[in-house]
């Protein structure tokens, strides 16, 4: 089973670079019609989905490493 369009859009947004404070949150609201909190909930679940890893291994592995770094710093 392939990722849905929303999941692909989340990964595509994570590949982008954002300049300035609030730019990413604004893009989340405008492009995906999601609150940032809901976006990050979906993103976190997506990082554990093997379909996401197959679709975009570079982005998913980078985000998994960041997540682990944040968890270990707590």
N, C-alpha and C positions, 0 to 999 in steps of 0.2 A: 504494500500500500504506500502511495506517495504522499508527501506533505501537502497540506491544503494551501490555498493562496495566502491566507493570513499568516501561517507559519513561515512561508517563503518570504513574505514581506517583512516579517520580524527579523529574519536572518539578513535580508538585504539592508535593512536599516542599521543593523549592527556592523556591517561592512563599511559603512560610510564614516567619514570623519566630520566632526562638528566643531565649529568655532564659536566661542563666546558662551556665556552662561545662559542656560535655558533653551539653547537651540535644539538640542536633542528632544527635550520634553515637548517643545512646540511641534516638532516633526512627528512625534508619537501621536499627539492629539490631532493634528491636521491630516496626516496621511493614513493613520490607522483607526482614527476615531476611538482611541482607548485612553484611559487615564494612565499616567505613568506607573502607578502602583499595579494596575492590572497588567500592563505591558511587561513589567519585570516579573510578575508571577508567571505569566505565559512563557517568557523567555527562560526562566529557571527550569520549568518543566520541559521545555523544548531541548535544553542542554542534555537531558537524560534520555532523549528519544534517539534511538539508533537511526531512524530515518533522517533526522536532521544531520547526524554525523555523515551519513552517506551523501546527502545533498550538498553540504558545504563543510567538509572536514577542517579546513583551515580556520574558519571563523568559530566553529563549535569547539575545537581543541583550544584555541586561544581563550575563549570565554570560560571554558572549564578550568584552565590554569588560573585565570584571574579569580574565579569563584573559590578555588581551593586556597589561593593565597589569602583572600579575604577571610575565609573561615579559620585558617591557621593563625591569623593575627588577632583573633578575638580572644 
